[in-house]
Amino acid sequence: MSDKLVICSHSEDDDYIGNYYNADHVNLLEYSWDTLKLKILQYNEVLLVHNSNNNNDFFNLIIFGNIHNIDTSNILGAYGPLDSTIEYSFYVNSKSKKQIQKNQVLFIGCSNTYGIGHSKSDTVYTHILSKMLGKQPLVDAHPGKGNWLTEEKIQTYDLKNATLVIQFIDIFRIMLNGRHTRGPNFNRVQSEIFSDEVLASIFIEQVKRIVNLLRANNARFVFFHLSNDHPLVTEINSILSSYKEFVLIKNWNLDTGDLGNHHGVLSHTLWAENLFERLTNL
C-alpha cells in the first residue's frame, strides 16, 4: 500500500495512472463517494487527476475535492499538467480573504476612484482623504465598470474591523455572467427587462447587502453615490439617506481634471471633506 492515493475522474486507464504517480488508485465512477470519503483518510497525500474528455467528469472531481477539503487548484491530467484549461460556462469569482492593513483605507469605485483625469495621485480624493485620516490608501478601482463589480470585490476582502470608502456609480452599468454592459441604451431584449425602475431596485438591494455585510464585520465605512442626472436619482438618494453611512455630496461636479477629463481637484477635495466629516462622526 502506498502513502499516496490518486483519485481519477474516470475509470479509463486508472491503474496505469496510479502506477505513473507511484500511488494507489481509485476513480469516481466505480466507487461510491461515501466509500472514497473513508478511503482518503488512510493516505498522507491525495491527488486529483482528470483523465477523460468529459467536462462533467472534471466538475465532479472538483465537487468531490471541495466537499472533502482536497486542494482543487492544481488538478492534474492523466500524465502531468492538464493539456488545456477547462473553462466554466459561468463567470466564477474565487478570490477571498484579501487583507486590509490597520493603517490602510480600502477604496472601491469606478474611474473617479481610480483617478482618471489626474496627472498625479495626491489630487485624487482617495489620497486626500487618506492623508486626513493618517492612513495609506488601498485603491481597488474599476474604470468603466459598475456597482455589480463593486459588490463582488467587497466580498473578496477580509472586512473585519476594516476601514472602507465605497463610491457607487449610476445604475446603468450592469454585469451579466461576467460581462459588463453599459446603458441606458440596452438592446431591444434587455430594454424590456432593465427598465429604470428595475435597475434602481437592483442597486438598492446591492447597497443593502453591502451595508449589512460591512456592519456584520464591524467595519468602519462610508459610501457615496455619483450619478448622472436621471429621473430616479433623487428618489434613490432619499432611500440611501436612511443609512447613517451614506454621504450626500451636493454640487459634486465643480471642475475638470488637469488632463482635461473627469472631475478635478476641487471636486475631489469636496468629496474628501464630506467623507471625512461623516467618518469621524459615526
C-alpha positions as CSV (number, residue, x, y, z in Angstrom):
1,M,0.0,0.0,0.0
2,S,1.3,3.4,-1.0
3,D,1.0,6.5,1.2
4,K,-0.4,8.3,-1.8
5,L,-3.8,8.0,-3.4
6,V,-4.8,9.1,-6.9
7,I,-8.5,9.8,-7.5
8,C,-9.3,9.8,-11.2
9,S,-12.4,11.4,-12.7
10,H,-12.9,8.4,-15.0
11,S,-12.2,4.6,-14.9
12,E,-10.2,4.6,-18.1
13,D,-6.5,3.6,-17.5
14,D,-6.8,4.5,-13.9
15,D,-4.4,1.6,-13.0
16,Y,-1.7,2.9,-15.4
17,I,-2.2,6.4,-14.0
18,G,-1.8,5.1,-10.5
19,N,1.5,3.5,-11.5
20,Y,2.6,6.7,-13.2
21,Y,2.2,8.7,-10.0
22,N,3.5,5.8,-7.8
23,A,0.2,5.7,-5.9
24,D,-2.8,3.6,-5.2
25,H,-5.7,4.5,-7.5
26,V,-9.5,4.8,-7.5
27,N,-12.0,6.6,-9.7
28,L,-15.3,8.4,-9.2
29,L,-17.3,6.2,-11.5
30,E,-16.7,2.8,-9.9
31,Y,-16.6,3.8,-6.2
32,S,-19.3,5.5,-4.1
33,W,-18.4,8.9,-2.7
34,D,-19.1,7.6,0.8
35,T,-16.6,4.8,0.3
36,L,-14.0,7.2,-1.0
37,K,-14.6,9.6,1.9
38,L,-13.4,6.9,4.2
39,K,-10.6,5.7,1.9
40,I,-8.8,9.1,1.7
41,L,-8.4,9.0,5.5
42,Q,-5.8,6.2,5.0
43,Y,-3.4,8.3,2.9
44,N,-1.0,11.1,3.6
45,E,-1.3,12.6,0.1
46,V,-4.3,12.6,-2.3
47,L,-4.0,13.7,-5.9
48,L,-6.9,14.6,-8.2
49,V,-6.5,13.5,-11.8
50,H,-8.8,14.3,-14.7
51,N,-8.5,11.6,-17.3
52,S,-11.5,11.9,-19.6
53,N,-12.8,14.3,-22.3
54,N,-16.0,14.9,-20.4
55,N,-16.2,18.3,-18.7
56,N,-18.8,16.9,-16.2
57,D,-16.3,14.3,-15.0
58,F,-13.9,17.3,-14.3
59,F,-16.6,19.2,-12.5
60,N,-17.5,16.1,-10.4
61,L,-13.8,15.8,-9.5
62,I,-13.9,19.5,-8.3
63,I,-17.1,18.9,-6.3
64,F,-15.6,15.8,-4.6
65,G,-12.4,17.6,-3.8
66,N,-14.1,20.7,-2.4
67,I,-16.5,18.9,-0.1
68,H,-13.7,16.8,1.3
69,N,-11.1,19.6,1.7
70,I,-8.8,18.4,-1.0
71,D,-6.9,21.1,-3.0
72,T,-8.6,21.5,-6.4
73,S,-6.5,24.4,-7.6
74,N,-3.9,22.1,-9.3
75,I,-5.9,19.2,-10.7
76,L,-3.6,17.1,-12.9
77,G,-4.1,15.5,-16.3
78,A,-3.6,11.8,-16.8
79,Y,0.2,12.0,-17.0
80,G,1.1,15.5,-15.9
81,P,-0.5,19.0,-16.1
82,L,-3.8,19.3,-17.9
83,D,-3.4,19.7,-21.6
84,S,-5.8,22.6,-21.7
85,T,-7.7,24.8,-19.2
86,I,-11.3,23.7,-18.8
87,E,-13.5,26.8,-18.7
88,Y,-16.8,27.2,-16.9
89,S,-19.8,28.3,-18.8
90,F,-20.5,30.7,-16.0
91,Y,-18.4,33.5,-14.6
92,V,-16.7,32.5,-11.3
93,N,-15.1,34.6,-8.6
94,S,-12.8,32.5,-6.4
95,K,-10.8,35.2,-4.6
96,S,-11.2,35.6,-0.9
97,K,-9.8,36.9,2.3
98,K,-7.6,39.6,0.8
99,Q,-6.1,41.6,3.6
100,I,-6.7,45.3,4.6
101,Q,-4.0,46.5,7.0
102,K,-4.9,48.6,10.0
103,N,-3.1,51.6,8.5
104,Q,-5.0,51.3,5.2
105,V,-8.3,52.6,3.8
106,L,-9.8,50.5,1.1
107,F,-11.4,52.5,-1.7
108,I,-13.7,50.7,-4.2
109,G,-15.3,52.6,-7.1
110,C,-15.0,53.3,-10.8
111,S,-12.9,55.8,-12.8
112,N,-13.3,58.6,-10.3
113,T,-11.8,56.4,-7.6
114,Y,-9.1,55.3,-10.0
115,G,-8.1,58.9,-10.5
116,I,-8.8,59.2,-14.2
117,G,-8.2,62.8,-15.3
118,H,-5.5,63.5,-12.8
119,S,-1.8,63.6,-13.6
120,K,-0.8,62.7,-10.0
121,S,-2.5,60.7,-7.3
122,D,-2.3,63.3,-4.5
123,T,-5.1,65.3,-6.1
124,V,-7.5,62.3,-6.1
125,Y,-10.0,62.1,-3.2
126,T,-8.6,58.7,-2.2
127,H,-5.3,60.2,-1.3
128,I,-6.7,63.5,0.1
129,L,-9.0,61.6,2.5
130,S,-6.3,59.1,3.5
131,K,-4.0,61.9,4.4
132,M,-6.7,63.5,6.5
133,L,-7.2,60.1,8.3
134,G,-3.5,59.5,8.7
135,K,-3.7,56.3,6.7
136,Q,-2.5,54.8,3.5
137,P,-4.9,54.4,0.5
138,L,-5.6,50.9,-0.9
139,V,-7.3,51.6,-4.2
140,D,-9.2,48.8,-5.9
141,A,-11.0,50.7,-8.7
142,H,-12.6,49.6,-12.0
143,P,-12.9,52.3,-14.6
144,G,-15.9,52.0,-16.9
145,K,-17.5,49.2,-14.7
146,G,-20.4,49.4,-12.3
147,N,-21.8,48.6,-8.9
148,W,-22.1,44.9,-9.7
149,L,-18.3,44.6,-9.6
150,T,-18.1,46.8,-6.5
151,E,-20.3,44.3,-4.6
152,E,-18.2,41.4,-5.9
153,K,-14.9,43.0,-4.9
154,I,-16.0,43.8,-1.4
155,Q,-16.7,40.1,-0.8
156,T,-13.1,39.2,-1.7
157,Y,-11.7,41.0,1.3
158,D,-11.3,40.2,5.0
159,L,-13.5,43.0,6.2
160,K,-13.2,42.5,10.0
161,N,-12.7,45.9,11.6
162,A,-11.5,47.4,8.3
163,T,-11.9,51.0,7.1
164,L,-13.6,51.4,3.7
165,V,-14.9,54.1,1.4
166,I,-17.3,53.0,-1.4
167,Q,-18.1,55.1,-4.4
168,F,-21.2,53.9,-6.2
169,I,-21.9,55.0,-9.8
170,D,-25.0,55.3,-11.9
171,I,-27.4,52.3,-12.2
172,F,-27.0,51.8,-16.0
173,R,-23.7,49.7,-15.8
174,I,-24.8,46.1,-15.5
175,M,-22.9,42.8,-15.4
176,L,-24.3,39.6,-17.0
177,N,-22.3,36.4,-16.5
178,G,-19.1,38.4,-16.0
179,R,-19.6,40.7,-19.0
180,H,-20.2,44.4,-18.5
181,T,-22.9,46.2,-20.4
182,R,-23.4,49.9,-20.4
183,G,-26.8,51.6,-20.7
184,P,-29.1,53.3,-20.8
185,N,-29.5,52.3,-24.4
186,F,-29.6,48.5,-24.0
187,N,-30.5,46.2,-26.8
188,R,-34.2,45.5,-27.6
189,V,-34.5,42.4,-25.4
190,Q,-32.6,43.8,-22.5
191,S,-34.5,47.1,-22.5
192,E,-37.7,45.1,-21.9
193,I,-36.2,43.8,-18.7
194,F,-33.8,46.5,-17.4
195,S,-36.1,49.4,-17.0
196,D,-35.0,52.4,-14.9
197,E,-37.2,51.1,-12.0
198,V,-35.8,47.6,-12.2
199,L,-32.2,48.9,-12.3
200,A,-32.8,51.2,-9.4
201,S,-34.4,48.4,-7.4
202,I,-31.4,46.1,-8.1
203,F,-29.0,48.9,-7.0
204,I,-30.9,49.5,-3.7
205,E,-30.7,45.7,-3.0
206,Q,-27.0,45.8,-3.7
207,V,-26.5,48.6,-1.2
208,K,-28.5,46.8,1.4
209,R,-26.4,43.6,1.1
210,I,-23.1,45.6,1.2
211,V,-24.1,47.6,4.2
212,N,-25.3,44.5,6.1
213,L,-22.0,42.7,5.3
214,L,-19.9,45.6,6.4
215,R,-21.8,46.1,9.6
216,A,-21.7,42.4,10.4
217,N,-17.9,42.7,10.2
218,N,-17.7,45.8,12.4
219,A,-16.2,47.7,9.5
220,R,-15.8,51.5,9.7
221,F,-17.2,52.7,6.4
222,V,-18.9,55.4,4.4
223,F,-20.3,55.4,0.9
224,F,-21.4,58.0,-1.7
225,H,-23.3,57.9,-5.0
226,L,-22.1,59.8,-8.0
227,S,-24.7,59.6,-10.8
228,N,-25.6,61.5,-13.9
229,D,-29.0,63.0,-13.8
230,H,-31.9,60.7,-14.5
231,P,-35.5,60.7,-13.2
232,L,-34.9,58.4,-10.3
233,V,-31.7,59.8,-8.8
234,T,-33.4,61.9,-6.2
235,E,-35.6,59.0,-5.2
236,I,-32.6,56.7,-4.9
237,N,-30.7,59.2,-2.8
238,S,-33.7,59.6,-0.5
239,I,-33.5,55.9,0.2
240,L,-29.8,55.9,0.6
241,S,-30.0,58.7,3.1
242,S,-31.7,56.3,5.5
243,Y,-28.2,54.8,6.1
244,K,-26.1,56.6,8.6
245,E,-23.0,55.7,6.5
246,F,-24.3,57.4,3.3
247,V,-22.7,60.8,2.4
248,L,-24.8,63.0,0.2
249,I,-22.5,65.3,-1.8
250,K,-24.3,68.2,-3.4
251,N,-22.9,70.0,-6.4
252,W,-20.2,67.4,-6.7
253,N,-19.0,68.4,-10.2
254,L,-17.0,71.5,-9.6
255,D,-14.2,71.3,-12.1
256,T,-12.3,69.1,-14.6
257,G,-9.1,67.2,-14.1
258,D,-5.8,68.7,-15.2
259,L,-5.7,66.0,-18.0
260,G,-8.8,67.5,-19.4
261,N,-11.4,64.9,-18.4
262,H,-13.4,63.7,-15.4
263,H,-13.5,65.7,-12.2
264,G,-10.7,67.8,-10.9
265,V,-9.0,68.6,-7.6
266,L,-11.8,71.0,-6.4
267,S,-14.4,68.3,-6.8
268,H,-12.2,65.6,-5.2
269,T,-11.3,67.8,-2.3
270,L,-15.0,68.5,-1.7
271,W,-15.7,64.7,-1.7
272,A,-12.9,64.0,0.7
273,E,-14.0,66.7,3.1
274,N,-17.6,65.4,3.2
275,L,-16.4,61.8,3.6
276,F,-14.0,62.8,6.4
277,E,-16.7,64.6,8.3
278,R,-19.0,61.6,8.2
279,L,-16.3,59.0,9.0
280,T,-15.2,61.0,12.1
281,N,-18.7,61.4,13.4
282,L,-20.1,57.9,13.0
